Amino acid sequence: MRRWLGALDHFDVAAPFYDRVIRGQAIDRLRELAGLTTEDWLLDVGGGTGRIAEGLRPYVKGVCVLDRSPGMLREAAIKGELVPCRAGAEALPFAASTFAKIVVVDAFHHIQEQPAAARELLRVLSPGGSLVVEEPDIRRPSVKLVALGEAIALMRSRFLEPSALVQLFAASDVCIRVVEQAPNFWVVVEKSGLGR
Ligand SMILES: C[S@@+](CC[C@H](N)C(=O)[O-])C[C@H]1O[C@@H](n2cnc3c(N)ncnc32)[C@H](O)[C@@H]1O
């Protein structure tokens, strides 16, 4: 049972009913923090069913929803207008500096190789671009309960506190700030426009 649960992709199973169960989205906040414009393509990493991407779509030129779960991406494809891409965040299939805007919403704690994913996100972000990572704040009791539930379900989630997430993105050519509103926080990474 334990081995079976460990091998299971929970999101493939949840995909058909995910949007009906998971509610709440900070579209306006994401739009503002990422500085979205209709000039830019947006990459939504761990974008799942495209629940967030669909809300952000009117404010950008186009959206690529990247996820490792085929089931979740099938739901994103049904929505139309979103470009699904099956890949892991740890090895993004794009050239350096491809995207001016990137979001990662409620997904970073599900990524197994977090330092590798952070490096990849910085690599594909273009100079002058911005990356916004939205995460549940593990310092909050309600989020601790969610983390416990995910641990019991063998989801292998790893929630980071804001300071630890900031450290993963620390680099000489970025400016980072944190915005908090319980039960979530947002790490906003802006890459210098001068390039490397
Ligand atoms: C809680 S869902 C969030 C989906 C979407 N961002 C939203 O807010 O509706 C987390 C998503 O992250 C994806 N995911 C987990 N690990 C990943 C990885 N290493 N690379 C890409 N996607 C991943 C899962 O398949 C799942 O679709």
The ligand as an SDF file (V2000), in Angstrom:
LIG
                    3D

 27 29  0  0  0  0  0  0  0  0999 V2000
   -1.3420   22.0120   -6.0870 C   0  0  0  0  0  0  0  0  0  0  0  0
   -1.1240   21.8730   -7.8240 S   0  0  0  0  0  0  0  0  0  0  0  0
   -1.2010   23.5800   -8.3100 C   0  0  0  0  0  0  0  0  0  0  0  0
   -1.6600   23.7590   -9.7270 C   0  0  0  0  0  0  0  0  0  0  0  0
   -1.8700   25.2250  -10.1440 C   0  0  0  0  0  0  0  0  0  0  0  0
   -0.6640   25.9970  -10.0280 N   0  0  0  0  0  0  0  0  0  0  0  0
   -2.9910   25.8460   -9.3450 C   0  0  0  0  0  0  0  0  0  0  0  0
   -2.7100   26.6720   -8.4490 O   0  0  0  0  0  0  0  0  0  0  0  0
   -4.1360   25.4820   -9.6010 O   0  0  0  0  0  0  0  0  0  0  0  0
    0.6110   21.5040   -7.9880 C   0  0  0  0  0  0  0  0  0  0  0  0
    1.0220   21.1450   -9.4010 C   0  0  0  0  0  0  0  0  0  0  0  0
    2.4460   21.0470   -9.4520 O   0  0  0  0  0  0  0  0  0  0  0  0
    2.7700   19.9950  -10.3540 C   0  0  0  0  0  0  0  0  0  0  0  0
    4.1430   19.5640  -10.1060 N   0  0  0  0  0  0  0  0  0  0  0  0
    4.6310   18.9230   -9.0240 C   0  0  0  0  0  0  0  0  0  0  0  0
    5.9500   18.7130   -9.1640 N   0  0  0  0  0  0  0  0  0  0  0  0
    6.3060   19.2260  -10.3570 C   0  0  0  0  0  0  0  0  0  0  0  0
    7.5390   19.3100  -11.0630 C   0  0  0  0  0  0  0  0  0  0  0  0
    8.6710   18.8320  -10.5480 N   0  0  0  0  0  0  0  0  0  0  0  0
    7.5390   19.9000  -12.2670 N   0  0  0  0  0  0  0  0  0  0  0  0
    6.3950   20.4030  -12.8000 C   0  0  0  0  0  0  0  0  0  0  0  0
    5.1990   20.3430  -12.1840 N   0  0  0  0  0  0  0  0  0  0  0  0
    5.1530   19.7590  -10.9710 C   0  0  0  0  0  0  0  0  0  0  0  0
    1.7230   18.9370  -10.0720 C   0  0  0  0  0  0  0  0  0  0  0  0
    1.6070   17.9880  -11.1050 O   0  0  0  0  0  0  0  0  0  0  0  0
    0.4790   19.8000   -9.8860 C   0  0  0  0  0  0  0  0  0  0  0  0
   -0.2090   19.9750  -11.0990 O   0  0  0  0  0  0  0  0  0  0  0  0
  1  2  1  0
  2  3  1  0
  2 10  1  0
  3  4  1  0
  4  5  1  0
  5  6  1  0
  5  7  1  0
  7  8  2  0
  7  9  1  0
 10 11  1  0
 11 12  1  0
 11 26  1  0
 12 13  1  0
 13 14  1  0
 13 24  1  0
 14 15  1  0
 14 23  1  0
 15 16  2  0
 16 17  1  0
 17 18  1  0
 17 23  2  0
 18 19  1  0
 18 20  2  0
 20 21  1  0
 21 22  2  0
 22 23  1  0
 24 25  1  0
 24 26  1  0
 26 27  1  0
M  CHG  2   2   1   9  -1
M  END
$$$$
